[in-house]
């Protein structure tokens, strides 16, 4: 009985009872704490490893989790139309990050994460938060990802393919300085976010004059069953005052260090308004996901509307189910049914995915190009922390900055994160 009471109190303090299956990057320490409870009355460990290094106080009121990520990419490019305008192939470190996330004194949340690139430490998530503040739920203050879209907010290691869709990257908001509020109801069946932000550079410094924005998002789970079936829908909105009165939209088609094959260049704009609509259907090991974007730019004689859409289907051949975070409405970490390194017969987890994306950045006198791309991907997950991904990308470009033509890419990634 004492164990049950202690476990119930611990889940309440961590918010776990309000966020079933929450495996998000920002607050997955809650799930870790609940999962590692011992079924005895012995004192709980102050340090342990469960998909990462976790430290906590004996009373469980404070916890810190060390986070790290390494993504190593190898790629080949084939194109008769863009010969000489892009490298034929190579290797590069896609991401190398280190950080900590946790909570203190039950309700104070924090996260500090930096990425190391070209001898610099770039600022990513650096914020403080406070949980359970009445009708406003949770408040987060600092440098953080704006609540925008499904593909754009799902952590990169957990998406089905190597990179987010070109449409997502064209209209992405990224991270900004700001304050946001969040609350969810009915165990995550309905969730909302709203915040005000300021555009920043890679070191979290304000970018130019202006650059203020209001961003909001609302999500719902009209269908969710115990048999791993769910239907998710969401709507995102942002109204922005571009820094220095200029905005732009651009995207790559495959690897993150490739050329920007569509792009508007700088557009004089007083207002930049964007909408995102997304839905995801999960039936056991199968997921069908779609998202559409609209961006309207106005001011200084400019009136233009750009849009993009993608459809993505994925399937775990080995029977796994993609994990879902109720609190943050994103895909979380999937655990293989049998890790590859557990024995000679351990297959790991295998997934196949197919995505079609259409992006149009030409309107109102702005010629940014049109991109249609198809991506086929295979993922082999060795364990919850290690996986290998192989993607094949076919892209058809019309009137882009590099010209018109077709490109074929193959990209291989070795990924480790905890």
Secondary structure, DSSP 4 states (H G I P E B T S, - for coil): -HHHHHHHHHHHHHTGGGSTT---TTTTHHHHHHHT--SSSSPPPSEEESSSEEEE-TTSS-EEEEEEEEEEEEEEEE-SSSTTSS-SEEEEEEEEEEEEEEEETTTEEEEEEEEEETTEEEEEEEEEEE---GGGBEEEEEEEE----STTTS-GGGSSSSS--HHHHHS---EEEEEEEEEEETTTTEEEEEEEEE-B-TTS-B-SS--EEEEEEEEEEEEE-TTSEEEEEEEEEEEEE-GGGEE--EE-SSSTTS---EE---EE-SEEEEEEEEEEEEETTEEEEEEEEEEEEEETTEEEEEEEEEEEEEEETTS----EETTTTEE-----SS-GGG-TT---EEEEEEEEEEEEEEETTEEEEEEEEEEEEEEEEEETTEEEEEEEEEEEEEEETTEEEEEEEEEEEEEEE-
